[in-house]
């Protein structure tokens, strides 16, 4: 797990596209001009697959793909 000393926030949520989209929405609202990172380091292959497939899945559902 990420050390709280190294990260501003950590999320302990199920590894699904819906939760990842919600976390990104929350982060963009909290800091609209700042960047952030999603680190798929806990969750093994499920987290890696989600991170790899997220850009394609998110772009197919949204018109604001960056």
PDB file of N, CA, C and O in Angstrom, chain B, residues numbered from 101:
ATOM      1  N   UNK B 101       0.845  -1.173   0.000  1.00  0.00           N
ATOM      2  CA  UNK B 101       0.000   0.000   0.000  1.00  0.00           C
ATOM      3  C   UNK B 101       0.893   1.240   0.000  1.00  0.00           C
ATOM      4  O   UNK B 101       2.005   1.214   0.527  1.00  0.00           O
ATOM      5  N   UNK B 102       0.404   2.307  -0.585  1.00  0.00           N
ATOM      6  CA  UNK B 102       1.164   3.546  -0.656  1.00  0.00           C
ATOM      7  C   UNK B 102       1.284   4.174   0.721  1.00  0.00           C
ATOM      8  O   UNK B 102       0.306   4.267   1.464  1.00  0.00           O
ATOM      9  N   UNK B 103       2.470   4.595   1.046  1.00  0.00           N
ATOM     10  CA  UNK B 103       2.742   5.272   2.306  1.00  0.00           C
ATOM     11  C   UNK B 103       2.060   6.641   2.291  1.00  0.00           C
ATOM     12  O   UNK B 103       2.258   7.401   1.343  1.00  0.00           O
ATOM     13  N   UNK B 104       1.266   6.977   3.306  1.00  0.00           N
ATOM     14  CA  UNK B 104       0.605   8.283   3.345  1.00  0.00           C
ATOM     15  C   UNK B 104       1.585   9.464   3.297  1.00  0.00           C
ATOM     16  O   UNK B 104       1.198  10.579   2.949  1.00  0.00           O
ATOM     17  N   UNK B 105       2.822   9.221   3.639  1.00  0.00           N
ATOM     18  CA  UNK B 105       3.836  10.284   3.560  1.00  0.00           C
ATOM     19  C   UNK B 105       4.194  10.605   2.102  1.00  0.00           C
ATOM     20  O   UNK B 105       4.691  11.694   1.815  1.00  0.00           O
ATOM     21  N   UNK B 106       3.947   9.671   1.187  1.00  0.00           N
ATOM     22  CA  UNK B 106       4.339   9.849  -0.209  1.00  0.00           C
ATOM     23  C   UNK B 106       3.198  10.266  -1.125  1.00  0.00           C
ATOM     24  O   UNK B 106       3.441  10.752  -2.230  1.00  0.00           O
ATOM     25  N   UNK B 107       1.967  10.083  -0.687  1.00  0.00           N
ATOM     26  CA  UNK B 107       0.819  10.385  -1.545  1.00  0.00           C
ATOM     27  C   UNK B 107      -0.147  11.330  -0.827  1.00  0.00           C
ATOM     28  O   UNK B 107      -0.313  11.264   0.390  1.00  0.00           O
ATOM     29  N   UNK B 108      -0.771  12.200  -1.600  1.00  0.00           N
ATOM     30  CA  UNK B 108      -1.785  13.094  -1.026  1.00  0.00           C
ATOM     31  C   UNK B 108      -3.025  12.314  -0.618  1.00  0.00           C
ATOM     32  O   UNK B 108      -3.608  12.561   0.438  1.00  0.00           O
ATOM     33  N   UNK B 109      -3.424  11.366  -1.468  1.00  0.00           N
ATOM     34  CA  UNK B 109      -4.608  10.548  -1.204  1.00  0.00           C
ATOM     35  C   UNK B 109      -4.375   9.148  -1.754  1.00  0.00           C
ATOM     36  O   UNK B 109      -3.690   8.956  -2.759  1.00  0.00           O
ATOM     37  N   UNK B 110      -4.956   8.194  -1.077  1.00  0.00           N
ATOM     38  CA  UNK B 110      -5.012   6.832  -1.616  1.00  0.00           C
ATOM     39  C   UNK B 110      -6.471   6.380  -1.575  1.00  0.00           C
ATOM     40  O   UNK B 110      -7.235   6.787  -0.700  1.00  0.00           O
ATOM     41  N   UNK B 111      -6.837   5.553  -2.514  1.00  0.00           N
ATOM     42  CA  UNK B 111      -8.189   5.042  -2.594  1.00  0.00           C
ATOM     43  C   UNK B 111      -8.149   3.526  -2.466  1.00  0.00           C
ATOM     44  O   UNK B 111      -7.365   2.856  -3.139  1.00  0.00           O
ATOM     45  N   UNK B 112      -8.988   3.000  -1.610  1.00  0.00           N
ATOM     46  CA  UNK B 112      -9.131   1.562  -1.455  1.00  0.00           C
ATOM     47  C   UNK B 112     -10.530   1.220  -1.976  1.00  0.00           C
ATOM     48  O   UNK B 112     -11.502   1.214  -1.221  1.00  0.00           O
ATOM     49  N   UNK B 113     -10.609   0.945  -3.244  1.00  0.00           N
ATOM     50  CA  UNK B 113     -11.882   0.696  -3.925  1.00  0.00           C
ATOM     51  C   UNK B 113     -11.747  -0.562  -4.775  1.00  0.00           C
ATOM     52  O   UNK B 113     -10.632  -0.991  -5.071  1.00  0.00           O
ATOM     53  N   UNK B 114     -12.870  -1.155  -5.170  1.00  0.00           N
ATOM     54  CA  UNK B 114     -12.800  -2.278  -6.103  1.00  0.00           C
ATOM     55  C   UNK B 114     -12.134  -1.852  -7.417  1.00  0.00           C
ATOM     56  O   UNK B 114     -12.265  -0.703  -7.839  1.00  0.00           O
ATOM     57  N   UNK B 115     -11.439  -2.759  -8.044  1.00  0.00           N
ATOM     58  CA  UNK B 115     -10.739  -2.448  -9.282  1.00  0.00           C
ATOM     59  C   UNK B 115     -11.665  -2.653 -10.477  1.00  0.00           C
ATOM     60  O   UNK B 115     -11.643  -3.687 -11.144  1.00  0.00           O
ATOM     61  N   UNK B 116     -12.488  -1.614 -10.721  1.00  0.00           N
ATOM     62  CA  UNK B 116     -13.406  -1.649 -11.854  1.00  0.00           C
ATOM     63  C   UNK B 116     -13.302  -0.337 -12.610  1.00  0.00           C
ATOM     64  O   UNK B 116     -12.856   0.672 -12.064  1.00  0.00           O
ATOM     65  N   UNK B 117     -13.710  -0.358 -13.854  1.00  0.00           N
ATOM     66  CA  UNK B 117     -13.705   0.846 -14.679  1.00  0.00           C
ATOM     67  C   UNK B 117     -14.558   1.941 -14.055  1.00  0.00           C
ATOM     68  O   UNK B 117     -14.181   3.113 -14.086  1.00  0.00           O
ATOM     69  N   UNK B 118     -15.705   1.573 -13.490  1.00  0.00           N
ATOM     70  CA  UNK B 118     -16.608   2.565 -12.910  1.00  0.00           C
ATOM     71  C   UNK B 118     -15.963   3.294 -11.733  1.00  0.00           C
ATOM     72  O   UNK B 118     -16.069   4.516 -11.628  1.00  0.00           O
ATOM     73  N   UNK B 119     -15.302   2.560 -10.857  1.00  0.00           N
ATOM     74  CA  UNK B 119     -14.643   3.206  -9.721  1.00  0.00           C
ATOM     75  C   UNK B 119     -13.473   4.070 -10.182  1.00  0.00           C
ATOM     76  O   UNK B 119     -13.264   5.162  -9.653  1.00  0.00           O
ATOM     77  N   UNK B 120     -12.723   3.599 -11.148  1.00  0.00           N
ATOM     78  CA  UNK B 120     -11.603   4.395 -11.643  1.00  0.00           C
ATOM     79  C   UNK B 120     -12.094   5.701 -12.262  1.00  0.00           C
ATOM     80  O   UNK B 120     -11.497   6.753 -12.034  1.00  0.00           O
ATOM     81  N   UNK B 121     -13.161   5.647 -13.033  1.00  0.00           N
ATOM     82  CA  UNK B 121     -13.730   6.869 -13.607  1.00  0.00           C
ATOM     83  C   UNK B 121     -14.187   7.830 -12.515  1.00  0.00           C
ATOM     84  O   UNK B 121     -13.983   9.038 -12.631  1.00  0.00           O
ATOM     85  N   UNK B 122     -14.798   7.310 -11.461  1.00  0.00           N
ATOM     86  CA  UNK B 122     -15.261   8.155 -10.357  1.00  0.00           C
ATOM     87  C   UNK B 122     -14.078   8.808  -9.634  1.00  0.00           C
ATOM     88  O   UNK B 122     -14.137   9.992  -9.302  1.00  0.00           O
ATOM     89  N   UNK B 123     -13.028   8.064  -9.394  1.00  0.00           N
ATOM     90  CA  UNK B 123     -11.840   8.615  -8.737  1.00  0.00           C
ATOM     91  C   UNK B 123     -11.230   9.721  -9.584  1.00  0.00           C
ATOM     92  O   UNK B 123     -10.849  10.764  -9.054  1.00  0.00           O
ATOM     93  N   UNK B 124     -11.135   9.512 -10.876  1.00  0.00           N
ATOM     94  CA  UNK B 124     -10.582  10.543 -11.763  1.00  0.00           C
ATOM     95  C   UNK B 124     -11.473  11.775 -11.765  1.00  0.00           C
ATOM     96  O   UNK B 124     -10.969  12.898 -11.758  1.00  0.00           O
ATOM     97  N   UNK B 125     -12.787  11.585 -11.774  1.00  0.00           N
ATOM     98  CA  UNK B 125     -13.712  12.733 -11.708  1.00  0.00           C
ATOM     99  C   UNK B 125     -13.491  13.525 -10.429  1.00  0.00           C
ATOM    100  O   UNK B 125     -13.422  14.753 -10.462  1.00  0.00           O
ATOM    101  N   UNK B 126     -13.380  12.831  -9.306  1.00  0.00           N
ATOM    102  CA  UNK B 126     -13.160  13.486  -8.012  1.00  0.00           C
ATOM    103  C   UNK B 126     -11.847  14.257  -8.017  1.00  0.00           C
ATOM    104  O   UNK B 126     -11.795  15.405  -7.577  1.00  0.00           O
ATOM    105  N   UNK B 127     -10.789  13.628  -8.514  1.00  0.00           N
ATOM    106  CA  UNK B 127      -9.481  14.288  -8.538  1.00  0.00           C
ATOM    107  C   UNK B 127      -9.488  15.526  -9.425  1.00  0.00           C
ATOM    108  O   UNK B 127      -8.890  16.542  -9.072  1.00  0.00           O
ATOM    109  N   UNK B 128     -10.150  15.453 -10.556  1.00  0.00           N
ATOM    110  CA  UNK B 128     -10.217  16.623 -11.446  1.00  0.00           C
ATOM    111  C   UNK B 128     -10.993  17.759 -10.803  1.00  0.00           C
ATOM    112  O   UNK B 128     -10.642  18.925 -10.986  1.00  0.00           O
ATOM    113  N   UNK B 129     -12.040  17.441 -10.056  1.00  0.00           N
ATOM    114  CA  UNK B 129     -12.810  18.482  -9.368  1.00  0.00           C
ATOM    115  C   UNK B 129     -12.013  19.109  -8.234  1.00  0.00           C
ATOM    116  O   UNK B 129     -12.103  20.316  -8.009  1.00  0.00           O
ATOM    117  N   UNK B 130     -11.231  18.301  -7.515  1.00  0.00           N
ATOM    118  CA  UNK B 130     -10.462  18.810  -6.380  1.00  0.00           C
ATOM    119  C   UNK B 130      -9.293  19.680  -6.819  1.00  0.00           C
ATOM    120  O   UNK B 130      -8.950  20.643  -6.132  1.00  0.00           O
ATOM    121  N   UNK B 131      -8.689  19.364  -7.932  1.00  0.00           N
ATOM    122  CA  UNK B 131      -7.522  20.100  -8.422  1.00  0.00           C
ATOM    123  C   UNK B 131      -7.600  20.229  -9.935  1.00  0.00           C
ATOM    124  O   UNK B 131      -6.881  19.527 -10.645  1.00  0.00           O
ATOM    125  N   UNK B 132      -8.452  21.106 -10.443  1.00  0.00           N
ATOM    126  CA  UNK B 132      -8.657  21.162 -11.893  1.00  0.00           C
ATOM    127  C   UNK B 132      -7.424  21.559 -12.692  1.00  0.00           C
ATOM    128  O   UNK B 132      -7.304  21.167 -13.853  1.00  0.00           O
ATOM    129  N   UNK B 133      -6.518  22.312 -12.118  1.00  0.00           N
ATOM    130  CA  UNK B 133      -5.345  22.736 -12.885  1.00  0.00           C
ATOM    131  C   UNK B 133      -4.105  21.899 -12.597  1.00  0.00           C
ATOM    132  O   UNK B 133      -3.072  22.086 -13.240  1.00  0.00           O
ATOM    133  N   UNK B 134      -4.192  20.986 -11.647  1.00  0.00           N
ATOM    134  CA  UNK B 134      -3.035  20.167 -11.291  1.00  0.00           C
ATOM    135  C   UNK B 134      -3.146  18.793 -11.943  1.00  0.00           C
ATOM    136  O   UNK B 134      -4.243  18.301 -12.211  1.00  0.00           O
ATOM    137  N   UNK B 135      -2.016  18.199 -12.185  1.00  0.00           N
ATOM    138  CA  UNK B 135      -2.000  16.844 -12.716  1.00  0.00           C
ATOM    139  C   UNK B 135      -2.052  15.832 -11.582  1.00  0.00           C
ATOM    140  O   UNK B 135      -1.843  16.176 -10.418  1.00  0.00           O
ATOM    141  N   UNK B 136      -2.327  14.602 -11.927  1.00  0.00           N
ATOM    142  CA  UNK B 136      -2.319  13.534 -10.936  1.00  0.00           C
ATOM    143  C   UNK B 136      -1.989  12.239 -11.659  1.00  0.00           C
ATOM    144  O   UNK B 136      -2.005  12.179 -12.888  1.00  0.00           O
ATOM    145  N   UNK B 137      -1.695  11.227 -10.900  1.00  0.00           N
ATOM    146  CA  UNK B 137      -1.340   9.927 -11.482  1.00  0.00           C
ATOM    147  C   UNK B 137      -2.172   8.830 -10.860  1.00  0.00           C
ATOM    148  O   UNK B 137      -2.535   8.891  -9.685  1.00  0.00           O
ATOM    149  N   UNK B 138      -2.465   7.836 -11.656  1.00  0.00           N
ATOM    150  CA  UNK B 138      -3.102   6.610 -11.186  1.00  0.00           C
ATOM    151  C   UNK B 138      -2.016   5.544 -11.245  1.00  0.00           C
ATOM    152  O   UNK B 138      -1.484   5.245 -12.314  1.00  0.00           O
ATOM    153  N   UNK B 139      -1.696   4.978 -10.095  1.00  0.00           N
ATOM    154  CA  UNK B 139      -0.633   3.981 -10.026  1.00  0.00           C
ATOM    155  C   UNK B 139      -1.240   2.605  -9.741  1.00  0.00           C
ATOM    156  O   UNK B 139      -1.661   2.337  -8.615  1.00  0.00           O
ATOM    157  N   UNK B 140      -1.288   1.748 -10.733  1.00  0.00           N
ATOM    158  CA  UNK B 140      -1.900   0.424 -10.542  1.00  0.00           C
ATOM    159  C   UNK B 140      -0.908  -0.555  -9.907  1.00  0.00           C
ATOM    160  O   UNK B 140      -0.535  -1.553 -10.523  1.00  0.00           O
ATOM    161  N   UNK B 141      -0.493  -0.271  -8.699  1.00  0.00           N
ATOM    162  CA  UNK B 141       0.563  -1.072  -8.072  1.00  0.00           C
ATOM    163  C   UNK B 141       0.049  -2.109  -7.103  1.00  0.00           C
ATOM    164  O   UNK B 141       0.811  -2.981  -6.685  1.00  0.00           O
ATOM    165  N   UNK B 142      -1.208  -2.046  -6.731  1.00  0.00           N
ATOM    166  CA  UNK B 142      -1.796  -3.050  -5.840  1.00  0.00           C
ATOM    167  C   UNK B 142      -2.960  -3.678  -6.592  1.00  0.00           C
ATOM    168  O   UNK B 142      -3.822  -2.965  -7.106  1.00  0.00           O
ATOM    169  N   UNK B 143      -2.995  -4.963  -6.660  1.00  0.00           N
ATOM    170  CA  UNK B 143      -4.096  -5.624  -7.343  1.00  0.00           C
ATOM    171  C   UNK B 143      -3.640  -6.592  -8.412  1.00  0.00           C
ATOM    172  O   UNK B 143      -4.460  -7.214  -9.087  1.00  0.00           O
ATOM    173  N   UNK B 144      -2.350  -6.718  -8.565  1.00  0.00           N
ATOM    174  CA  UNK B 144      -1.821  -7.704  -9.493  1.00  0.00           C
ATOM    175  C   UNK B 144      -2.268  -7.487 -10.922  1.00  0.00           C
ATOM    176  O   UNK B 144      -2.327  -6.356 -11.405  1.00  0.00           O
ATOM    177  N   UNK B 145      -2.582  -8.578 -11.590  1.00  0.00           N
ATOM    178  CA  UNK B 145      -2.930  -8.525 -13.001  1.00  0.00           C
ATOM    179  C   UNK B 145      -4.216  -7.748 -13.254  1.00  0.00           C
ATOM    180  O   UNK B 145      -4.348  -7.108 -14.297  1.00  0.00           O
ATOM    181  N   UNK B 146      -5.159  -7.789 -12.329  1.00  0.00           N
ATOM    182  CA  UNK B 146      -6.415  -7.044 -12.499  1.00  0.00           C
ATOM    183  C   UNK B 146      -6.142  -5.550 -12.607  1.00  0.00           C
ATOM    184  O   UNK B 146      -6.692  -4.882 -13.482  1.00  0.00           O
ATOM    185  N   UNK B 147      -5.296  -5.020 -11.724  1.00  0.00           N
ATOM    186  CA  UNK B 147      -4.964  -3.592 -11.766  1.00  0.00           C
ATOM    187  C   UNK B 147      -4.227  -3.237 -13.050  1.00  0.00           C
ATOM    188  O   UNK B 147      -4.503  -2.204 -13.660  1.00  0.00           O
ATOM    189  N   UNK B 148      -3.304  -4.077 -13.458  1.00  0.00           N
ATOM    190  CA  UNK B 148      -2.563  -3.810 -14.696  1.00  0.00           C
ATOM    191  C   UNK B 148      -3.486  -3.829 -15.911  1.00  0.00           C
ATOM    192  O   UNK B 148      -3.385  -2.962 -16.779  1.00  0.00           O
ATOM    193  N   UNK B 149      -4.376  -4.801 -15.977  1.00  0.00           N
ATOM    194  CA  UNK B 149      -5.320  -4.863 -17.096  1.00  0.00           C
ATOM    195  C   UNK B 149      -6.229  -3.647 -17.127  1.00  0.00           C
ATOM    196  O   UNK B 149      -6.508  -3.109 -18.198  1.00  0.00           O
ATOM    197  N   UNK B 150      -6.693  -3.212 -15.970  1.00  0.00           N
ATOM    198  CA  UNK B 150      -7.548  -2.024 -15.901  1.00  0.00           C
ATOM    199  C   UNK B 150      -6.790  -0.798 -16.405  1.00  0.00           C
ATOM    200  O   UNK B 150      -7.329  -0.013 -17.184  1.00  0.00           O
ATOM    201  N   UNK B 151      -5.556  -0.634 -15.969  1.00  0.00           N
ATOM    202  CA  UNK B 151      -4.760   0.515 -16.393  1.00  0.00           C
ATOM    203  C   UNK B 151      -4.497   0.486 -17.898  1.00  0.00           C
ATOM    204  O   UNK B 151      -4.525   1.528 -18.553  1.00  0.00           O
ATOM    205  N   UNK B 152      -4.245  -0.685 -18.439  1.00  0.00           N
ATOM    206  CA  UNK B 152      -3.975  -0.791 -19.873  1.00  0.00           C
ATOM    207  C   UNK B 152      -5.226  -0.561 -20.715  1.00  0.00           C
ATOM    208  O   UNK B 152      -5.143   0.019 -21.798  1.00  0.00           O
ATOM    209  N   UNK B 153      -6.373  -1.005 -20.234  1.00  0.00           N
ATOM    210  CA  UNK B 153      -7.612  -0.894 -21.006  1.00  0.00           C
ATOM    211  C   UNK B 153      -8.365   0.406 -20.754  1.00  0.00           C
ATOM    212  O   UNK B 153      -9.276   0.739 -21.512  1.00  0.00           O
ATOM    213  N   UNK B 154      -8.012   1.138 -19.723  1.00  0.00           N
ATOM    214  CA  UNK B 154      -8.765   2.335 -19.361  1.00  0.00           C
ATOM    215  C   UNK B 154      -8.811   3.391 -20.473  1.00  0.00           C
ATOM    216  O   UNK B 154      -9.891   3.902 -20.767  1.00  0.00           O
ATOM    217  N   UNK B 155      -7.686   3.734 -21.096  1.00  0.00           N
ATOM    218  CA  UNK B 155      -7.768   4.798 -22.124  1.00  0.00           C
ATOM    219  C   UNK B 155      -8.763   4.467 -23.238  1.00  0.00           C
ATOM    220  O   UNK B 155      -9.512   5.347 -23.661  1.00  0.00           O
ATOM    221  N   UNK B 156      -8.789   3.261 -23.709  1.00  0.00           N
ATOM    222  CA  UNK B 156      -9.711   2.865 -24.771  1.00  0.00           C
ATOM    223  C   UNK B 156     -11.147   2.899 -24.275  1.00  0.00           C
ATOM    224  O   UNK B 156     -12.026   3.428 -24.955  1.00  0.00           O
ATOM    225  N   UNK B 157     -11.391   2.343 -23.105  1.00  0.00           N
ATOM    226  CA  UNK B 157     -12.746   2.290 -22.555  1.00  0.00           C
ATOM    227  C   UNK B 157     -13.262   3.684 -22.238  1.00  0.00           C
ATOM    228  O   UNK B 157     -14.416   3.994 -22.532  1.00  0.00           O
ATOM    229  N   UNK B 158     -12.430   4.529 -21.646  1.00  0.00           N
ATOM    230  CA  UNK B 158     -12.857   5.877 -21.270  1.00  0.00           C
ATOM    231  C   UNK B 158     -13.142   6.723 -22.505  1.00  0.00           C
ATOM    232  O   UNK B 158     -14.106   7.488 -22.520  1.00  0.00           O
ATOM    233  N   UNK B 159     -12.331   6.597 -23.520  1.00  0.00           N
ATOM    234  CA  UNK B 159     -12.526   7.397 -24.731  1.00  0.00           C
ATOM    235  C   UNK B 159     -13.776   6.979 -25.489  1.00  0.00           C
ATOM    236  O   UNK B 159     -14.411   7.804 -26.146  1.00  0.00           O
ATOM    237  N   UNK B 160     -14.131   5.709 -25.403  1.00  0.00           N
ATOM    238  CA  UNK B 160     -15.331   5.285 -26.107  1.00  0.00           C
ATOM    239  C   UNK B 160     -16.602   5.760 -25.397  1.00  0.00           C
ATOM    240  O   UNK B 160     -17.668   5.790 -26.011  1.00  0.00           O
ATOM    241  N   UNK B 161     -16.508   6.132 -24.114  1.00  0.00           N
ATOM    242  CA  UNK B 161     -17.673   6.594 -23.360  1.00  0.00           C
ATOM    243  C   UNK B 161     -17.741   8.110 -23.224  1.00  0.00           C
ATOM    244  O   UNK B 161     -18.771   8.644 -22.812  1.00  0.00           O
ATOM    245  N   UNK B 162     -16.662   8.813 -23.562  1.00  0.00           N
ATOM    246  CA  UNK B 162     -16.588  10.232 -23.272  1.00  0.00           C
ATOM    247  C   UNK B 162     -16.196  11.022 -24.516  1.00  0.00           C
ATOM    248  O   UNK B 162     -15.551  10.493 -25.421  1.00  0.00           O
ATOM    249  N   UNK B 163     -16.586  12.276 -24.549  1.00  0.00           N
ATOM    250  CA  UNK B 163     -16.143  13.148 -25.630  1.00  0.00           C
ATOM    251  C   UNK B 163     -14.961  14.004 -25.199  1.00  0.00           C
ATOM    252  O   UNK B 163     -14.371  14.699 -26.027  1.00  0.00           O
ATOM    253  N   UNK B 164     -14.601  13.965 -23.907  1.00  0.00           N
ATOM    254  CA  UNK B 164     -13.473  14.739 -23.408  1.00  0.00           C
ATOM    255  C   UNK B 164     -12.343  13.779 -23.036  1.00  0.00           C
ATOM    256  O   UNK B 164     -12.124  13.473 -21.864  1.00  0.00           O
ATOM    257  N   UNK B 165     -11.653  13.326 -24.033  1.00  0.00           N
ATOM    258  CA  UNK B 165     -10.583  12.355 -23.842  1.00  0.00           C
ATOM    259  C   UNK B 165      -9.237  13.067 -23.968  1.00  0.00           C
ATOM    260  O   UNK B 165      -8.892  13.568 -25.038  1.00  0.00           O
ATOM    261  N   UNK B 166      -8.489  13.111 -22.882  1.00  0.00           N
ATOM    262  CA  UNK B 166      -7.178  13.760 -22.928  1.00  0.00           C
ATOM    263  C   UNK B 166      -6.124  12.860 -22.361  1.00  0.00           C
ATOM    264  O   UNK B 166      -4.952  13.234 -22.314  1.00  0.00           O
TER     265      UNK B 166
END
